[in-house]
Amino acid sequence: MHMYPILKRRLFLTLILVLALTVVIAPAAGQDKELVFGLSFTVDTLDPGATTFSGVEIMVGHVFDTLVRQQPLGTFHPGLATEWSVNADATEYTFKLRDDVTFHDGTPFNAAAVKFTFDRIVDPALNSQMAFSFIGPYQETEIVDDYTVIVRFASPNAAFLDGLSHPQLGPVSPTAVEALGADWGFAGIVGTGPFVFESYTPDSEVALVRNPDYNWGSEAVFGRTGPTDIDRLVFKLIEDPTTRLAALESGEVDMIDAVPALDVERIGASEEFELLQFPQAGHGWSLIINSEKAPTNEVAVRQAMAYAIDYDSMQDIVFEGLGSRACSPLTSIMFAWTDAFCQTYNYDPEKAGQILDEAGWVMNEATGIRERDGAPLVVQHFSPERPLGVATGQFIQQDLAAVGIDFQLNFSDIAAYLEVVRAGEHNTQQWWDTQTDPDGVFRTLYHSSNADGGTNRSRYRSEVMDGLIDQAVGIGDQAERAAVYVQIEQIITDEALTIFLNDPVVLFASTPQVQGVTILGGGFIPNFYAASISS
């Protein structure tokens, strides 16, 4: 049934890679098990080293294996690495690699592929962001022999195993990357995972097919090894929540993420569907504030904004009572979480007004907008045009208007939004992210190395902050690490670099025919390697 697109794929790789190989990726005779997942994300690129979208991890995690597996958070198992050791100050990791693995294009998996992958991530030409944060202060990879590598860091990196468990650091085929060039991230991703890339239809779907030669799964994580039982795995890209739910109810898809809040109770009570709910690990819904661009370069303006928002009402009106108020860059299930922000900033519009008065921002009674030296207090907010982002922006706009701040909403498609925020032309942007170690959160959002066009969208540059982030990642003792992260959280609170809104829950719904889905990434990443689907 699926032979034609698969053979096209084989022919494409054979012609371009000039490999004298025979790669059989067709389903076994008589099988026809397709699982379709309705995903709330779109795609910037399928290149694991270059993507900036958390949702892409869900898809490419089936194509790319990782050196280590993490399940549950903080517990690591062998993956493509069979064993590893770490030196005393976490600046050097030694990995023994499996010697029986090949990439989907027939290229051998070995130490050279690991070195190629890591060196590529830190090459400025790739403009890596998520993977760049995961790999930390990478210095070099030394090839000891074909199946042994030593990875070195310029400074201690106790969070490396966590980063290594994400497909953003999954080994890529050097042969395919070098041959396909710019097409790699859209038409030719090649890994070692249980599924093989078949096709990408922009803004529509990503299709994968079973890798019949897969024999290196993780018994500890998935309860099995060997090829998957799913012949074809399709990710339908359906950003609109109503459309996504309708696709599930009509049978177009078998499972979805991000169940609309208004439908949670109904879906949960239905015998036709199963509802799964997990607290999200990482960083919750927040307002990232640009500390370099006027007027949000003023601490007083940022603090006034933090006091002007009615957080409790927001939980009910915007987030439909799901999740809880956020108090930290870390969601409450992460170690080192504190409630410092919630202890400091509660809804107090009168105090917000006082702060602005003291900073010289005077209310113009005619316009309702504060002014200073003839200039109005205007804050430019940018967000992708998605329902939750729109609802959040509109709620904040009303609250800030009540204290005299003109919060102007700019909604656009992803490409236009990213162009603006990467250039630092925003005052605020909405953000959330999934991470499994505090270093990923703090380094991604607040380290100076990510401030110019990277994921530090507050563009906060501080040697003190950088020093604390780098210090924490070098501490092996979890309690000692947590104490440093508490210091970081206090700086973020004092400087009002981010306004924390909601710690979300991750909601999935499926038909009862879908069984055995493994949820990785602290509740965010569904993995279908060990899944099954009945007719």
C-alpha positions in Angstrom: 0.0 0.0 0.0 2.8 2.4 0.8 5.5 1.0 -1.5 5.5 3.9 -4.0 6.5 6.7 -1.7 9.0 4.5 0.1 10.7 3.5 -3.2 10.8 7.1 -4.2 12.6 7.9 -1.0 15.1 5.1 -1.5 15.8 6.1 -5.0 16.2 9.8 -3.9 18.8 8.9 -1.3 20.6 6.4 -3.6 20.9 9.0 -6.4 22.0 11.9 -4.2 24.2 10.0 -1.8 25.7 7.8 -4.5 25.6 4.8 -2.2 25.7 1.2 -3.5 23.2 0.2 -0.9 20.0 -1.6 -0.7 17.8 -0.1 2.1 14.5 -2.0 2.7 12.0 0.0 4.7 8.7 -1.4 3.5 6.3 -2.9 6.0 6.2 -6.6 6.3 3.7 -8.4 4.1 0.2 -8.4 5.4 0.7 -5.6 7.8 -1.0 -2.2 7.6 -1.0 -0.5 11.0 -1.1 3.2 10.6 -1.3 5.5 13.6 -2.2 9.2 13.0 -1.4 11.8 15.7 -2.9 15.3 15.5 -0.2 17.7 16.6 -0.8 21.3 17.8 2.5 22.5 16.4 3.9 23.4 13.0 7.4 22.9 11.7 10.3 25.4 11.4 12.7 22.6 10.3 12.9 18.9 11.0 16.7 19.2 11.5 17.0 18.3 15.2 20.1 20.4 15.6 18.5 23.6 14.2 14.8 23.5 15.2 13.6 26.0 17.7 10.1 24.4 18.1 9.5 22.0 21.1 6.9 20.2 19.1 9.4 19.1 16.5 11.0 17.0 19.2 7.9 14.8 19.3 8.3 13.9 15.6 12.1 13.7 15.2 12.4 11.7 18.4 11.1 8.7 16.4 13.8 9.2 13.7 16.8 9.9 15.8 18.0 7.8 18.7 19.9 9.4 21.6 23.1 8.3 23.3 21.2 8.0 26.6 17.5 7.7 27.6 15.9 9.5 30.4 12.8 8.1 32.2 11.7 9.3 34.7 13.3 12.7 35.1 16.8 12.3 36.5 17.1 8.6 35.7 19.3 7.7 32.7 19.5 4.5 30.8 21.7 3.3 27.9 20.7 4.3 24.4 23.2 4.4 21.6 25.8 4.5 24.3 26.1 1.3 26.3 28.0 2.9 29.2 29.6 6.2 30.3 31.7 7.8 32.9 32.1 11.4 34.1 35.2 13.0 35.6 35.1 14.7 39.0 34.2 18.2 37.8 31.8 17.2 34.9 34.1 18.6 32.2 34.7 15.3 30.5 32.4 12.5 29.6 33.5 9.2 28.1 31.0 7.1 26.2 31.2 3.5 24.9 29.0 3.2 21.8 27.0 0.3 20.3 28.8 -1.4 17.5 25.8 -2.9 15.7 23.9 0.2 14.6 23.5 1.8 11.1 21.7 4.9 10.0 18.7 4.6 7.7 20.9 5.3 4.6 23.3 2.5 5.5 26.0 4.8 6.9 27.6 3.1 10.0 26.9 4.7 13.4 30.2 5.2 15.1 32.4 7.7 17.0 32.9 9.8 13.9 29.1 10.3 13.6 28.9 11.5 17.2 31.7 14.0 16.7 30.2 15.2 13.5 26.8 15.8 15.1 28.2 17.7 18.1 30.7 19.8 16.1 27.9 20.7 13.7 25.6 22.0 16.5 28.2 24.5 17.7 29.1 25.6 14.2 27.7 29.2 13.9 26.6 28.4 10.3 23.8 26.2 11.7 22.4 28.9 14.0 21.5 26.2 16.5 19.4 27.4 19.5 17.7 24.5 21.4 20.4 22.0 20.6 23.1 24.6 21.3 21.6 25.2 24.8 21.4 21.4 25.4 25.0 20.9 24.6 26.2 23.6 26.9 29.9 24.8 27.0 31.0 22.2 24.5 34.7 22.2 23.6 35.5 19.1 21.6 34.8 15.5 21.0 37.8 13.2 20.9 37.6 9.9 19.0 39.4 7.3 21.0 38.5 4.4 18.7 35.5 3.6 16.4 33.2 3.1 19.3 34.6 5.3 22.1 34.4 9.1 22.4 35.4 11.6 25.0 33.3 14.7 25.1 35.0 17.7 26.7 33.5 21.0 28.0 35.2 24.4 28.6 33.5 24.5 32.0 31.6 22.0 34.2 28.4 20.6 32.6 26.5 18.5 35.1 23.4 18.7 33.0 24.9 17.1 29.9 23.2 13.7 30.3 19.9 15.5 30.4 20.6 17.4 27.2 21.9 14.2 25.6 18.6 12.4 26.2 16.8 14.8 23.8 16.8 14.1 20.0 18.1 17.6 19.4 21.5 16.0 20.3 20.7 12.7 18.5 23.4 11.5 16.1 22.7 12.4 12.5 24.0 10.7 9.3 27.1 12.6 8.2 26.6 11.2 4.7 23.1 12.5 4.4 23.8 16.0 5.9 26.8 16.6 3.6 25.0 15.4 0.5 21.6 17.0 1.0 22.8 20.4 2.3 19.9 22.8 2.7 17.3 20.2 1.9 18.4 18.1 4.9 15.9 19.6 7.3 12.9 19.2 5.1 13.4 16.3 2.7 16.1 14.0 4.0 16.5 13.7 7.7 18.4 10.4 8.4 18.8 8.9 11.9 19.0 5.5 13.5 15.6 5.4 15.1 12.7 3.0 14.9 11.0 5.0 12.2 12.3 6.3 8.8 11.4 9.6 7.4 9.0 9.3 4.4 7.7 12.8 3.6 7.0 16.3 4.8 4.0 18.2 3.4 4.4 21.9 4.6 1.8 23.0 7.1 0.1 19.6 6.7 1.9 16.5 7.8 5.1 14.6 8.6 5.0 10.9 7.6 7.3 8.2 9.0 7.5 4.5 8.2 8.7 1.4 10.2 12.4 0.6 10.3 12.4 -3.2 10.0 16.1 -3.5 10.9 15.7 -1.7 14.2 17.1 -3.8 17.0 18.4 -1.5 19.7 15.4 -0.2 21.6 15.5 0.3 25.4 13.9 -2.4 27.5 14.2 -0.2 30.6 12.3 2.7 29.0 9.9 1.1 26.5 9.7 -2.5 27.8 10.8 -3.9 24.5 13.5 -4.0 21.8 13.2 -4.8 18.1 11.1 -3.2 15.3 8.0 -1.3 16.2 4.5 -2.8 15.6 3.4 0.5 13.9 3.9 0.4 10.1 3.3 4.0 9.4 3.3 7.0 11.8 1.7 10.2 10.6 1.8 13.5 12.4 -1.0 15.8 11.1 -0.1 19.4 11.8 -3.3 21.0 13.2 -2.7 24.1 15.1 -6.4 25.1 15.5 -7.7 23.3 18.7 -11.3 23.0 17.5 -10.2 21.5 14.2 -7.8 19.2 16.0 -10.4 17.8 18.3 -12.9 17.5 15.4 -10.3 15.4 13.6 -10.2 13.0 16.6 -13.9 12.8 16.9 -14.4 12.1 13.2 -11.7 9.4 13.1 -9.3 11.3 11.0 -6.7 11.0 13.7 -6.2 8.4 16.5 -4.7 10.7 19.1 -4.2 14.4 19.7 -2.3 16.7 22.1 -3.4 20.0 23.7 -7.1 19.0 24.2 -9.1 22.3 24.3 -9.8 23.3 27.9 -13.5 23.7 27.3 -13.7 20.1 26.1 -11.6 18.4 28.8 -14.6 17.4 31.0 -16.7 16.1 28.1 -13.8 14.1 26.6 -12.8 12.7 30.0 -16.4 11.5 30.7 -16.8 9.9 27.2 -16.4 6.1 26.7 -15.3 6.8 23.2 -12.0 8.4 24.1 -9.3 8.3 26.8 -7.9 11.4 28.3 -4.3 11.6 29.6 -3.2 14.5 31.8 0.3 15.3 33.0 1.9 18.4 34.7 4.4 19.9 32.4 8.1 20.0 33.2 10.2 23.0 32.2 9.0 26.6 31.8 5.3 27.6 31.9 3.3 30.2 30.1 5.1 33.5 30.6 5.6 37.0 29.3 9.2 37.5 28.3 10.2 41.2 28.7 12.9 42.7 26.5 15.2 44.5 29.0 17.1 46.4 26.2 14.3 48.1 24.3 12.6 51.2 25.7 10.4 51.5 27.7 10.7 47.9 29.1 14.4 48.6 29.6 13.3 50.3 32.8 13.0 48.1 35.9 10.1 50.3 37.1 8.1 49.7 34.0 8.6 45.9 34.2 7.7 45.8 37.9 4.6 47.9 37.3 3.5 45.5 34.6 4.0 42.6 37.1 1.8 44.2 39.7 -0.9 45.2 37.1 -2.0 41.7 36.1 -4.9 39.9 37.8 -3.3 36.4 37.9 -6.1 34.6 39.7 -8.8 35.8 37.2 -6.4 34.9 34.3 -6.3 31.2 35.5 -10.1 30.9 35.1 -10.7 33.2 32.1 -7.7 32.4 29.9 -6.5 29.0 31.1 -10.0 27.6 31.9 -9.0 26.5 35.4 -6.3 24.1 34.0 -2.8 24.2 35.6 -1.9 26.7 38.2 -0.4 30.1 38.6 3.2 30.2 37.7 5.8 31.5 40.2 9.1 30.8 38.7 11.0 30.1 35.4 10.6 26.5 36.5 7.3 24.7 36.7 6.4 23.5 40.1 7.4 19.9 39.5 11.0 20.8 38.7 13.6 20.6 41.4 14.8 24.1 42.6 11.4 25.6 42.0 10.5 28.5 44.4 7.5 30.8 44.7 9.6 33.9 44.9 7.7 35.7 42.1 4.3 34.9 43.6 5.5 36.1 47.0 6.6 39.4 45.5 4.1 40.2 42.8 0.4 39.9 43.4 -2.4 41.9 41.7 -2.0 45.4 42.9 -2.9 48.0 40.3 -2.6 50.8 42.8 1.0 49.9 43.5 1.7 49.6 39.8 0.5 53.2 39.4 2.6 54.4 42.2 5.7 52.8 40.7 5.0 54.5 37.4 4.3 57.9 39.0 7.7 57.7 40.8 9.4 56.9 37.5 7.9 60.0 35.9 5.2 58.3 33.8 2.3 60.6 34.3 -1.3 59.7 33.4 -2.8 61.7 30.5 -6.4 61.8 31.6 -7.6 62.6 28.0 -6.0 59.5 26.5 -5.8 57.2 29.5 -2.2 56.5 28.6 0.8 57.6 30.7 3.4 59.9 29.2 6.9 61.1 30.0 8.5 64.0 28.3 5.7 63.9 25.7 6.1 60.3 24.8 3.4 57.8 25.5 4.0 54.6 27.5 3.7 52.1 24.7 4.7 48.4 25.0 4.8 46.3 21.8 3.8 42.7 22.3 4.4 40.0 19.7 2.9 36.5 19.6 2.0 33.9 17.0 -1.6 34.1 16.1 -2.9 31.2 18.1 -6.0 31.1 20.2 -4.3 30.9 23.6 -1.7 33.5 22.6 -4.5 35.9 21.5 -6.6 35.3 24.6 -3.6 35.9 26.9 -2.5 39.1 25.0 -6.0 40.5 25.2 -6.4 39.8 28.9 -3.0 41.5 29.7 -3.9 44.4 27.4 -7.0 45.2 29.5 -5.2 45.0 32.8 -2.3 47.2 31.7 -4.6 49.7 30.1 -6.2 50.2 33.6 -2.8 51.5 34.9 -2.1 53.6 31.8 0.1 51.3 29.7 -0.7 51.0 26.0 -0.1 47.3 25.4 -0.2 47.0 21.6 -0.9 43.5 20.3 1.0 42.2 17.2 -0.1 38.8 16.1 1.4 37.1 13.0 2.5 33.8 11.5 5.4 32.0 13.0 8.0 33.2 10.5 7.2 36.9 10.9 7.0 36.5 14.7 10.4 34.8 14.9 12.0 37.5 12.7 10.9 40.2 15.1 11.8 38.6 18.4 15.1 37.3 17.2 16.0 40.8 16.1 15.0 42.1 19.5 12.4 44.5 18.1 9.7 43.4 20.6 9.0 44.7 24.1 7.3 41.5 25.2 6.6 38.1 23.8 4.7 35.1 25.0 6.7 31.9 25.8 6.5 28.4 27.2 8.9 25.5 26.8 9.5 22.0 28.0 12.8 21.2 29.6 13.9 18.4 31.9 16.7 20.1 33.8 16.9 23.6 35.3 20.0 24.4 33.4 18.1 24.1 30.1 15.6 26.6 31.3 18.0 29.2 32.8 20.6 28.9 30.1 18.0 29.1 27.3 16.3 32.1 28.7 18.8 34.1 30.6 22.4 33.4 29.6 24.2 36.1 27.7 25.4 33.6 25.1 21.8 33.3 23.9 21.0 37.0 23.9 21.7 38.0 20.3 19.2 36.3 18.1 18.9 33.3 20.4 16.4 32.2 22.9 17.3 34.8 25.6 14.5 37.0 24.4 14.7 39.2 27.5 18.2 40.1 26.1 19.4 40.2 29.6 23.2 40.4 29.8 24.8 40.0 33.2 28.2 38.6 34.2 26.7 37.7 37.6 23.8 35.8 36.0 26.1 34.0 33.6 28.4 33.1 36.4 25.6 31.6 38.5 24.2 29.6 35.6 27.7 28.3 34.8 28.4 27.6 38.5 25.2 25.6 39.0 25.7 23.3 36.0 29.1 22.3 37.5 27.6 21.2 40.9 26.9 17.5 41.2 25.0 17.6 44.5 21.4 18.4 43.7 20.7 20.3 46.9 23.8 22.6 46.3 22.7 23.1 42.7 19.2 24.0 43.8 20.6 26.7 46.2 22.3 28.4 43.3 19.2 28.3 41.2 17.2 29.9 44.0 19.7 32.9 43.8 19.0 33.1 40.0 15.3 33.1 40.5 15.6 35.9 43.0 17.5 38.0 40.5 14.9 37.4 37.8 12.2 38.4 40.3 13.9 41.5 41.5 14.6 42.6 37.9 11.1 41.5 36.7 12.7 40.0 33.6 9.7 37.7 33.1 6.1 37.8 34.2 5.0 34.2 35.1 1.4 33.3 34.2 0.5 29.6 34.3 2.1 26.3 34.9 0.3 24.2 32.4 -0.9 20.6 32.2 -0.2 18.5 29.1 -3.4 17.0 27.8 -3.7 14.1 25.4 -6.8 12.3 24.1 -7.0 9.1 22.1 -9.3 6.4 20.9 -9.2 3.2 23.1 -7.6 1.4 20.1 -4.3 3.2 20.8 -2.3 1.4 23.5 1.2 1.4 24.9 2.2 5.1 24.2 5.2 6.1 26.3 5.2 9.6 27.6 8.7 11.1 27.9 10.1 14.5 28.6 8.4 15.1 31.9 4.9 14.6 30.5 5.3 16.3 27.2 6.7 13.9 24.6 4.5 11.0 23.4 6.6 8.2 21.9 5.0 5.5 19.7 7.8 3.0 19.4 6.2 0.6 21.9 2.6 1.6 20.9 0.0 -0.6 19.2 -3.2 0.2 17.5 -6.1 -2.2 17.0 -8.8 -2.1 14.3 
